Amino acid sequence: MAEWPRQSPVDIALRGACPRCGKGRLFDGLLRVADRCRACDLDLRGNDAGDGPAVFVILGLGAIVMMLVFWVEFRFNPPWWLHLLIWPPLTFAGAAWMLRVLKAWLIAQQYAHRSTALEG
């Protein structure tokens, strides 16, 4: 069994890389975890990030977006249709990015602490 250098969970999360080798891709698509790492053949099927990332995104991003909505409304008083142009795309893009990063970070932590059967 080869020894793999320890990867930084933050680096893995930001790049969406394999938690073992740091070279392969963790995701197969936007948010779906790949079955195996193409670089080191790590079996990634046993990973379950659960609802943790979604809860943080809902609470964290929701609070940030709402603060921005109120600030823009009270500072600039834009028409209602401008709010409809700004906030939905910003919210969806932010949610997708945050879910991806938090999910990758949680999987990297699971690998680092060996809390799931990742070796294979």
Buried (B, 14 or more C-beta within 10 A) or exposed (E): EEEBEEBEBEEBBEBBBBBBBBEBBBBEEEEEBBEBBEBBEBEBEEBEBEEEBBEBBBEBBEEBBEEBBEEBEEEEEEEEEEEEEBBEEBBEEBBEEBBBBBBBBBBBBBBBEEEEEBEE
